Amino acid sequence: MPRVQPLPAAPAPAPAAPRRRGVPADPQKYAVDVKPSRIDGRGAFAAEAVPARRKIGEIRGEAISVREARRRAKGQRRIMIVELSETRAIDASHSADPLRFTNHSCRPNAVLRIRQGRVEFYAMRDIAPGEEITANYGETHHEGRLACRCGAPGCVGAI
């Protein structure tokens, strides 16, 4: 009678990378690629499916005053500054976070929220891999003088 060989033991799962003290956790919850955008310059694109109402990730940057934010924004075509409050802002111009390239759209698939001093993006609906992540910026430092290029039906024309 043939002898049954035991199955090899399943490999142990790889241990999670230890969190190092003083090093912030990765703020991205879903993979995001930065690629050329038909809207403007470069954009943030979903590298994997993002379910509706899930946090996509956040952007970090230099904490500055609103006065300094407005000074830095003057004359800039691409602004990567978010005002957190009446007195504080985040300048993400030198951040490595890919969501800093999130372009404006009048019909967005994500929403930007300020929570506990963080700038977070949440999916408003399911976002397919390869789809550009967009948010409606509302009031901006452009003060309505920059033409909107989102191309969405019902586009307001300026941001």
N, C-alpha and C positions, 0 to 999 in steps of 0.2 A: 504494500500500500504506500502511495507517495506521501511524503512528509510535508506538512503545511509549514511554510516559512512565516515567521512573524513579520508583520509590517514594521518598517523602520519607524522610529519615534519621530513625531512631527517636530520640526525645528522650533525652538523657543522663539516667541515673538521678539522682534528687535526692541530694546528698551527705548523709551522716549528720550529724546535729547534732554539732558538735564538743563534746567533753567539756571543760568548763571546770575549770581547776585549783582545788581547794578546794571544789568543789561535788559532793556525793555523787551517784552514779548513782541513777536511779529504782529502788527496790527491788521494784517490782511487775513480775512477768513476764507476767501475764495481766490483762486489764481487769476491774476490780471496781467495782460500784456500791453505794452505801449507800442503803437504802430501808427503809421500815417493815417490821418482822418480826412474824410471828405468834408467834414464840418470846418475844421480849422487846425492846421499844423499837425500835431500828434494828438492821439486820443487814447483813452483807456478802454481796452477790449476784454470781454470775459474770455478767459482761457479754459473755463469749464462752465457747465450749467449752473446757474444761480437761481434757486427757488424764490418765489415771491415772498416778500416780507422778511427776508433774511438780511442780516448785516453782511455787506460785501467786504468792508474794511474801513480804514480811516486814513487821513493824512495828518502828518505831523510837520512841525516846522519851528521856526524861530518865534518865540513869544515877544511881541512888540506892542507898543501903545497904538491906539487908533490914529492918533495924530501922526505917528511915524508911518503907519500903514498908508494913510492918505498921501503923505509926502512921497513915499516910494511908488505909489500907483500912478502919480501924475505923469502923463506922457507915455505910459507903457501900453502896448497893444495887448500883450498877454499878461494877465495879472493872476498870480497864484496866492492871493491873500484872502483870508476869511476873517471877518470881524466876529469875535466871540461874544462881546458885550459892548456897552457904550465906551468902555475904556481899554479893552484888550483885543488883540488880533493875533493871528498866526500867519507868518509869511512862509509858504511852502516852496518858494522859488528854488531852494537848494536841497529840498527833501529827496530822499530816494524812494518815497512811496509812489507807486504807479498811479494811484487814484488822483494825484495832483494834476494829471492830464485829462481829467473828466471835463468834457466840453458841455456847453450849454445847449439845451434843446427846449423848444416851446412845448414839445410832447415827449417828456423824458421817460426813461424806464427806471430811474432811481431818484431818491430824495436825499438831500444833504440835511443832516440834523446836528445840532450842537448839543452834546450831552456831557455834563460834568467837565466842561472845558475841552472836550475832544470834538473833532470834526469827523463825523461818521457818515457813511453812505449805506443806504438800505434799498434793496430791490423793491420796486413798486409792483412788479409782475415778474413772471418767469423770464430770465434772460438766457438766451441760447449761447453756446460757445461761439466765439467769433463776432458776436454782436457788440457794437460800441456802447459803453456805459455813458449815459447822459443824465444831467440834472438841470432843473430850471433854477437858475441863479437868482431870480427875482431882482431886487435892487443890487446894482453893482457899482464899482468905482468908475465904470465907464459913463454912468449917469445918462444912459439912453443915447449916447453919441456913437456907439459902435454898431454897425450893421450886423444883424443876426443872420447867420448862414446855415441854420439848422435844416432848412428845407422842409420842415414839417407842415402838414396842412394846418392852416390857421396861424402860421407864424406871425408874431407881433412886429417883426421887422427890425427891431433894435434891442440891444441890451445895455 
